[in-house]
Amino acid sequence: MLSQRSRYALRALVHLATREGRGPAAISDIAEAADAPRKFLEAILLELKRRHLLVSTRGRFGGYALARSAAEISFADVIRVLDGPLALAPCASKTAYRPCETCPTVEDCPVHPALVKARDAVAEVLEGWTLAEAARTGGAGALLA
């Protein structure tokens, strides 16, 4: 399940994608566009900055901007930063694999193939959906409501 942190982050980043090339946006503007509590969003944006998805500028005309092109940042990138792997179980994860505690081996687990297929399907959609595409189609609001 997508966390509220990721929902707010994606809405905020899509807003920044719509402003691409116009300089940084003030946190108050981002919070309003993302319909997110400012204090909570500040912590999220700081984490995204720390993980090199955002850059910030201080001062009167400061704020946040995307660290790279909106076409280069996928929804999967953002979700992995805030929520961790896309897989439903650690044994199906490509980025954080570890065997499940309750299964003797992955090869003998009857659930594992379905978990891998689910991970692959989710990853295909989220890795293929960029901030630029969401900004262009306006689909982020419907997707994240």
Residue, then its C-alpha position, 0 to 999 in steps of 0.5 A: m500500500l502506498s503511504q501518505r508520505s509517498r502520496y504527498a511527495l508525488r503530488a508535490l513533485v508533480h507540481l514541481a514538474t509543472r514548474e520545471g525551468r521556472g526556478p524553485a518553488a516556495i514550500s508554502d506553494i508546494a504544500e498548497a498544491a500537494d494539499a499537504p500539511r506544511k510541516f509534514l511535507e517539509a520533512i518529506l522534501l528534506e528526505l527527497k533532497r537528501r536522496h538527490l531527487l530535489v535541490s533547495t535554494r535559500g533566501r527570499f526567492g528560494g525553495y525547492a526544485l527537481a534535481r534532474s529533469a522530470a522525465e528522468i524521475s519515475f514514480a518508482d524512484v520516489i516510492r522506493v526512497l520513501d516506502g522502500p521496495l515495490a515488492l509485496a515480500p522481501c523474497a520478491s524484491k530486486t532491490a532489497y532481497r532477503p529470504c522470508e522467515t517462514c519459507p524453507t527456500v524460495e524455490d519451494c515456496p508456492v507463493h513466490p512466483a505470484l509475488v514476483k509477477a506482482r512486483d514486475a507488473v507494479a514496477e513496469v507501471l511505476e518505473g514507466w510513469t515519470l513526473a513529466e508524464a504525470a504533469r503533462t496528463g494531469g493524472a497524478g491527482a486521480l492516481l493519488a486520491 
